[in-house]
Amino acid sequence: MEKSKNADCKMFEIINEEGNARYGVLKTKSGSYETPFFMPVATKATGKYLDSADLKRVGVKTIISNAFILSLSPGVDVIEKFGGIHKFMDFDGNIFTDSGGFQMYSERFLFGTNEDGIKFKNPFTGEIILCTPEMDMDFHLKINSDVAMCLDDMPMYPASKNRILESLKKTHEWARRCKKYHDKNNAKGQLLFGIAQGGLIPELRRMSAKVISGIGFDGLALGGLALGETSQEMYDAVIMGLKNMPKEKIKYLMGVGTPERILECVELGIDCFDSRYPTMTARHNQLFTRNGLLMMQKKEFSEDEKPIEEGCDCPICRKYSRAYINHLIKTQEANVKRLMSLHNLRFMERLMQDIRTTIKENSFESFKKEFLEQYK
């Protein structure tokens, strides 16, 4: 165990370490937030079936929205009139905004790319727009989130080496342009994170991590993972990326949200995560417990008087039985998606709190082992 303080990067302080796992504090203009943390996805300034009050009820302090999607609707000028995204959606916690690179690469949006940026089709108007790094940064700044993510070129899995090399050329150049524009126009203290790519090729992961680290971002992210590769392939890519990034910077692994992968990656040195997985699985009737996933549509729960999980303090476990949730699923009541999402998000918040506590107490390794043995 080693204790350290980050004197060079005041917005992030590492308070305690157990091996590579770190307990720290990220400071943004909205406040101070303990790490490691998990961010539920609120792409359109709301969760699916959840509003800001719901997020607060289950203890969510940090979310991630999407600057690109919000630029399409309602438009960043609308959000700017409200004083920013916090007031617009009535959430006073920590808000990250993604660049939209992932969404732009869906068939619904993508029209092509060049060195200047990404061409996409506005699904609402049919208009073809070239989104440049400068335009993307302007979205983030007008939305006034706490943390903005660079525009990057993310190769989908699987990708050839040539495709990954092409993506790195664009990602690195766009990162420099994002940083230059953001530095010039950032008047409200928004943080900016860079994103390293590189697919599953070790030397490209190494190169991208070094290049992005050298640009001088407030935080560093690993992108282009959790797209279909095996868990071990993902861990190997994370290890390579972290080896080539400065220790004192906060590290963000994008798109990872299963309890098992979060625990493994915290042990490697990751500080924050985001994913739609907890709420997506809830909408498919799958609920987290320490004993693994429950498939709540199954007949075995139709007369079960127990809560989803004994000891859970979420609004659902305090009030309702497994039989009631099973009944709502069978009768196709829309509200059940909200109830199940609340449970899964509260489970994730409790898990992250346990992770932070055990790192502080130097007992994370034993907690991780016990959790995974029980969960599977």
C-alpha positions as CSV (number, residue, x, y, z in Angstrom):
1,M,0.0,0.0,0.0
2,E,1.2,3.4,-0.9
3,K,-0.2,6.8,-0.1
4,S,0.3,9.7,-2.5
5,K,-1.0,13.2,-3.2
6,N,-1.2,14.7,-6.6
7,A,0.4,18.1,-6.4
8,D,0.6,18.7,-10.1
9,C,-3.0,18.2,-11.0
10,K,-5.2,20.0,-8.4
11,M,-8.5,18.9,-10.0
12,F,-7.7,15.2,-9.2
13,E,-6.1,14.0,-6.0
14,I,-5.1,10.4,-5.3
15,I,-5.7,9.9,-1.6
16,N,-5.0,6.2,-1.1
17,E,-3.8,3.2,-3.2
18,E,-4.0,-0.5,-2.8
19,G,-1.8,-2.0,-5.5
20,N,-3.0,-0.2,-8.7
21,A,-6.5,0.5,-7.3
22,R,-6.9,4.2,-6.3
23,Y,-9.3,6.1,-4.1
24,G,-9.3,9.7,-5.0
25,V,-11.3,12.9,-5.5
26,L,-12.1,14.7,-8.7
27,K,-12.9,18.4,-8.4
28,T,-15.0,20.1,-11.0
29,K,-16.9,23.4,-11.0
30,S,-19.9,21.5,-9.6
31,G,-18.1,20.1,-6.6
32,S,-15.8,17.3,-5.4
33,Y,-16.6,13.7,-6.3
34,E,-15.0,10.5,-4.9
35,T,-13.4,8.0,-7.3
36,P,-13.8,5.4,-8.5
37,F,-17.3,6.3,-9.7
38,F,-19.8,5.0,-12.3
39,M,-21.8,7.3,-14.6
40,P,-25.3,6.3,-15.7
41,V,-26.0,7.4,-19.3
42,A,-28.3,10.3,-19.8
43,T,-27.7,10.9,-23.5
44,K,-30.6,13.4,-24.1
45,A,-30.3,15.1,-20.6
46,T,-32.5,12.3,-19.1
47,G,-32.2,8.7,-18.4
48,K,-34.6,6.3,-20.2
49,Y,-37.7,6.1,-18.0
50,L,-35.9,8.1,-15.3
51,D,-35.7,11.8,-14.5
52,S,-33.3,13.8,-12.5
53,A,-35.2,13.3,-9.3
54,D,-35.0,9.5,-9.8
55,L,-31.3,9.7,-10.3
56,K,-30.9,11.7,-7.0
57,R,-33.1,9.2,-5.1
58,V,-30.7,6.3,-5.8
59,G,-27.6,8.4,-5.0
60,V,-26.3,9.2,-8.5
61,K,-23.9,12.1,-8.3
62,T,-22.3,11.9,-11.8
63,I,-23.9,11.3,-15.2
64,I,-22.8,11.4,-18.8
65,S,-24.8,13.1,-21.5
66,N,-24.0,13.7,-25.2
67,A,-23.1,17.1,-26.7
68,F,-23.7,15.9,-30.2
69,I,-27.1,14.5,-29.6
70,L,-28.1,17.6,-27.6
71,S,-26.9,19.8,-30.5
72,L,-29.5,18.2,-32.7
73,S,-32.3,18.5,-30.2
74,P,-33.1,20.8,-28.4
75,G,-30.0,22.6,-29.7
76,V,-27.2,24.0,-27.7
77,D,-28.5,27.5,-27.9
78,V,-31.6,26.5,-26.1
79,I,-29.6,24.9,-23.3
80,E,-27.3,27.9,-23.1
81,K,-30.4,30.2,-22.5
82,F,-31.2,28.1,-19.4
83,G,-27.7,28.7,-18.1
84,G,-26.4,25.3,-19.0
85,I,-27.3,21.6,-18.8
86,H,-27.5,21.5,-15.0
87,K,-30.4,24.0,-14.8
88,F,-32.0,22.7,-18.0
89,M,-32.4,19.1,-16.6
90,D,-32.4,20.1,-12.9
91,F,-29.4,18.0,-11.9
92,D,-26.9,19.7,-9.7
93,G,-24.3,17.0,-9.7
94,N,-21.3,16.3,-11.9
95,I,-22.1,16.1,-15.7
96,F,-19.8,14.8,-18.4
97,T,-20.6,15.3,-22.0
98,D,-19.4,12.9,-24.6
99,S,-18.4,14.1,-28.1
100,G,-20.8,11.9,-30.0
101,G,-18.1,10.1,-31.9
102,F,-19.7,6.7,-31.1
103,Q,-23.2,7.8,-32.1
104,M,-21.9,9.4,-35.3
105,Y,-20.5,6.0,-36.4
106,S,-23.9,4.4,-36.3
107,E,-25.6,3.8,-39.7
108,R,-28.3,6.2,-38.6
109,F,-25.9,9.1,-38.5
110,L,-22.6,8.4,-40.4
111,F,-22.2,9.9,-43.8
112,G,-18.4,9.9,-44.0
113,T,-15.2,11.3,-42.5
114,N,-12.3,13.3,-43.6
115,E,-9.3,15.0,-41.9
116,D,-11.5,18.0,-41.0
117,G,-14.1,16.0,-39.1
118,I,-17.1,13.7,-39.3
119,K,-19.9,14.1,-41.8
120,F,-23.2,13.0,-40.5
121,K,-26.8,13.0,-41.4
122,N,-29.2,14.9,-39.1
123,P,-31.9,12.2,-38.5
124,F,-34.4,15.0,-37.7
125,T,-33.9,17.1,-40.8
126,G,-31.9,15.0,-43.3
127,E,-29.3,17.7,-43.5
128,I,-25.6,16.7,-44.0
129,I,-23.3,18.4,-41.5
130,L,-19.6,18.3,-41.1
131,C,-18.8,18.2,-37.4
132,T,-15.3,19.6,-36.8
133,P,-13.4,19.4,-33.5
134,E,-13.9,23.1,-33.1
135,M,-17.7,22.8,-33.6
136,D,-17.8,19.9,-31.2
137,M,-16.0,21.9,-28.5
138,D,-18.4,24.7,-29.0
139,F,-21.3,22.4,-28.3
140,H,-19.7,21.3,-25.0
141,L,-18.9,24.9,-23.9
142,K,-22.4,26.2,-24.6
143,I,-23.9,23.2,-22.8
144,N,-21.6,24.1,-19.9
145,S,-21.0,20.6,-18.6
146,D,-18.4,19.9,-16.0
147,V,-16.2,17.7,-18.2
148,A,-16.1,17.6,-22.0
149,M,-14.7,14.7,-24.0
150,C,-12.7,15.3,-27.2
151,L,-14.0,14.4,-30.6
152,D,-12.3,11.1,-31.6
153,D,-12.4,8.6,-34.5
154,M,-13.4,5.3,-33.0
155,P,-12.9,2.2,-35.1
156,M,-15.6,-0.4,-34.6
157,Y,-14.7,-4.0,-33.6
158,P,-13.2,-5.8,-35.3
159,A,-11.0,-3.4,-37.2
160,S,-7.9,-3.9,-39.4
161,K,-4.6,-2.4,-38.5
162,N,-4.9,0.1,-41.4
163,R,-8.3,1.2,-40.2
164,I,-6.9,1.7,-36.7
165,L,-3.9,3.6,-38.0
166,E,-6.3,5.9,-39.9
167,S,-8.3,6.4,-36.8
168,L,-5.3,7.4,-34.7
169,K,-4.1,9.9,-37.2
170,K,-7.5,11.7,-37.0
171,T,-8.0,11.2,-33.3
172,H,-4.6,12.7,-32.4
173,E,-5.0,15.7,-34.7
174,W,-8.5,16.3,-33.6
175,A,-7.4,16.1,-30.0
176,R,-4.9,18.8,-30.6
177,R,-7.5,21.0,-32.3
178,C,-10.0,20.3,-29.5
179,K,-7.4,21.4,-26.9
180,K,-6.5,24.5,-28.7
181,Y,-10.1,25.7,-29.2
182,H,-11.1,24.7,-25.7
183,D,-8.2,26.5,-24.1
184,K,-9.0,29.7,-26.0
185,N,-12.8,29.7,-25.3
186,N,-13.2,28.0,-21.9
187,A,-14.2,30.8,-19.5
188,K,-16.2,28.8,-17.0
189,G,-13.7,26.2,-15.8
190,Q,-14.9,23.2,-17.8
191,L,-12.4,20.3,-17.8
192,L,-11.4,18.5,-21.0
193,F,-10.5,14.8,-21.3
194,G,-8.6,13.3,-24.2
195,I,-9.4,9.9,-25.6
196,A,-6.8,7.3,-26.6
197,Q,-7.7,4.7,-29.2
198,G,-5.6,1.8,-30.7
199,G,-8.0,-1.2,-30.9
200,L,-6.5,-4.4,-29.6
201,I,-3.0,-3.9,-31.1
202,P,-0.5,-3.3,-28.3
203,E,1.9,-1.0,-30.1
204,L,-1.0,1.2,-31.3
205,R,-2.5,1.3,-27.9
206,R,0.9,2.3,-26.5
207,M,1.4,5.0,-29.2
208,S,-2.0,6.5,-28.7
209,A,-1.7,6.6,-24.9
210,K,1.6,8.5,-25.2
211,V,0.4,10.9,-27.8
212,I,-2.9,11.8,-26.0
213,S,-1.0,12.0,-22.6
214,G,1.4,14.5,-24.1
215,I,-1.2,17.0,-25.2
216,G,-2.0,18.2,-21.7
217,F,-5.6,17.2,-21.0
218,D,-7.2,17.4,-17.5
219,G,-8.0,13.7,-17.7
220,L,-7.4,10.7,-19.9
221,A,-9.8,8.2,-21.3
222,L,-9.5,4.8,-23.0
223,G,-12.0,4.4,-25.9
224,G,-12.9,1.8,-28.5
225,L,-13.3,-1.0,-26.0
226,A,-16.2,-3.2,-24.7
227,L,-17.4,-3.5,-28.3
228,G,-17.4,-7.3,-28.6
229,E,-13.8,-8.3,-27.7
230,T,-13.2,-10.8,-24.9
231,S,-12.8,-9.6,-21.4
232,Q,-9.1,-10.6,-21.4
233,E,-8.5,-8.7,-24.7
234,M,-10.0,-5.7,-23.1
235,Y,-7.9,-6.0,-19.9
236,D,-4.8,-6.3,-21.9
237,A,-5.6,-3.2,-23.9
238,V,-6.4,-1.3,-20.6
239,I,-3.1,-2.4,-19.1
240,M,-1.1,-1.2,-22.2
241,G,-2.9,2.1,-22.1
242,L,-2.4,2.7,-18.4
243,K,1.3,1.8,-18.6
244,N,1.8,4.7,-21.0
245,M,-0.2,7.4,-19.2
246,P,1.0,9.5,-16.3
247,K,-0.1,8.1,-13.0
248,E,-1.4,11.4,-11.6
249,K,-4.1,11.9,-14.2
250,I,-7.6,10.6,-13.7
251,K,-8.3,7.6,-15.9
252,Y,-11.7,6.9,-17.5
253,L,-12.6,3.6,-19.3
254,M,-15.5,4.4,-21.6
255,G,-18.5,2.1,-22.1
256,V,-17.8,-0.5,-19.4
257,G,-20.6,-1.2,-16.9
258,T,-20.8,-4.9,-15.8
259,P,-19.9,-5.4,-12.1
260,E,-17.2,-8.0,-13.0
261,R,-15.4,-5.8,-15.5
262,I,-15.6,-2.7,-13.3
263,L,-14.0,-4.6,-10.4
264,E,-11.2,-6.0,-12.6
265,C,-10.5,-2.6,-14.1
266,V,-10.5,-0.7,-10.8
267,E,-7.8,-3.2,-9.8
268,L,-5.8,-2.2,-12.9
269,G,-6.1,1.5,-12.1
270,I,-9.2,2.9,-13.7
271,D,-11.0,5.7,-11.8
272,C,-14.3,6.2,-13.6
273,F,-16.7,4.3,-15.9
274,D,-19.9,4.8,-17.9
275,S,-22.3,2.4,-19.6
276,R,-26.0,1.9,-20.5
277,Y,-25.6,-1.7,-19.3
278,P,-27.4,-1.4,-15.9
279,T,-30.5,0.3,-17.2
280,M,-30.5,-1.7,-20.5
281,T,-30.5,-5.0,-18.6
282,A,-33.2,-3.6,-16.3
283,R,-35.4,-2.9,-19.3
284,H,-34.9,-6.5,-20.3
285,N,-36.1,-7.7,-16.9
286,Q,-32.7,-8.5,-15.5
287,L,-31.9,-7.3,-12.1
288,F,-28.6,-7.2,-10.2
289,T,-28.1,-8.9,-6.9
290,R,-24.9,-10.0,-5.1
291,N,-25.8,-13.5,-6.1
292,G,-26.0,-12.6,-9.8
293,L,-28.7,-11.6,-12.2
294,L,-32.3,-12.4,-11.6
295,M,-34.5,-12.9,-14.7
296,M,-37.6,-11.4,-13.3
297,Q,-40.0,-12.6,-15.9
298,K,-39.6,-16.2,-14.7
299,K,-42.6,-18.0,-13.2
300,E,-40.6,-18.9,-10.1
301,F,-41.0,-15.3,-8.9
302,S,-44.8,-15.1,-9.4
303,E,-45.5,-15.7,-5.7
304,D,-42.1,-14.7,-4.2
305,E,-42.7,-12.4,-1.2
306,K,-39.0,-11.4,-0.9
307,P,-37.6,-8.1,-2.1
308,I,-35.3,-8.2,-5.2
309,E,-32.3,-8.2,-2.8
310,E,-32.3,-8.5,1.0
311,G,-30.5,-5.5,2.5
312,C,-30.9,-3.3,-0.6
313,D,-32.0,0.2,0.3
314,C,-33.4,1.2,-3.1
315,P,-37.0,2.5,-3.3
316,I,-38.1,-0.8,-4.9
317,C,-36.6,-3.2,-2.4
318,R,-38.0,-1.2,0.4
319,K,-41.6,-1.3,-0.9
320,Y,-42.2,-4.1,-3.4
321,S,-41.9,-7.9,-3.6
322,R,-40.5,-10.0,-6.4
323,A,-44.0,-11.2,-7.1
324,Y,-45.2,-7.6,-7.7
325,I,-42.4,-6.9,-10.1
326,N,-43.1,-10.2,-11.9
327,H,-46.8,-9.2,-12.1
328,L,-45.9,-5.8,-13.7
329,I,-43.7,-7.5,-16.3
330,K,-46.4,-10.0,-17.2
331,T,-49.1,-7.3,-17.5
332,Q,-46.7,-5.1,-19.5
333,E,-46.9,-2.1,-17.3
334,A,-44.5,0.5,-18.6
335,N,-43.7,1.8,-15.1
336,V,-41.9,-1.5,-14.3
337,K,-39.0,-0.4,-16.5
338,R,-38.5,2.6,-14.3
339,L,-38.7,0.6,-11.1
340,M,-36.2,-2.0,-12.3
341,S,-33.8,0.7,-13.6
342,L,-33.9,2.4,-10.2
343,H,-32.9,-0.9,-8.5
344,N,-30.0,-1.6,-10.9
345,L,-28.6,2.0,-10.6
346,R,-28.8,1.8,-6.8
347,F,-26.9,-1.5,-7.0
348,M,-24.2,0.1,-9.0
349,E,-24.0,3.1,-6.5
350,R,-23.7,0.7,-3.6
351,L,-21.0,-1.3,-5.4
352,M,-18.9,1.8,-6.1
353,Q,-19.3,2.9,-2.5
354,D,-18.0,-0.5,-1.3
355,I,-15.1,-0.2,-3.8
356,R,-14.1,3.2,-2.5
357,T,-14.4,2.2,1.1
358,T,-12.4,-1.0,0.7
359,I,-9.6,0.8,-1.1
360,K,-9.5,3.4,1.7
361,E,-9.3,0.5,4.2
362,N,-6.8,-1.5,2.1
363,S,-9.2,-4.4,1.8
364,F,-10.2,-4.1,-1.8
365,E,-8.5,-7.3,-3.0
366,S,-10.4,-9.5,-0.5
367,F,-13.7,-7.6,-1.3
368,K,-13.2,-8.2,-5.0
369,K,-12.5,-11.9,-4.5
370,E,-15.5,-12.4,-2.2
371,F,-17.9,-10.4,-4.5
372,L,-16.9,-12.3,-7.6
373,E,-17.2,-15.7,-6.0
374,Q,-20.7,-14.8,-4.8
375,Y,-21.9,-12.9,-7.9
376,K,-21.1,-15.6,-10.4
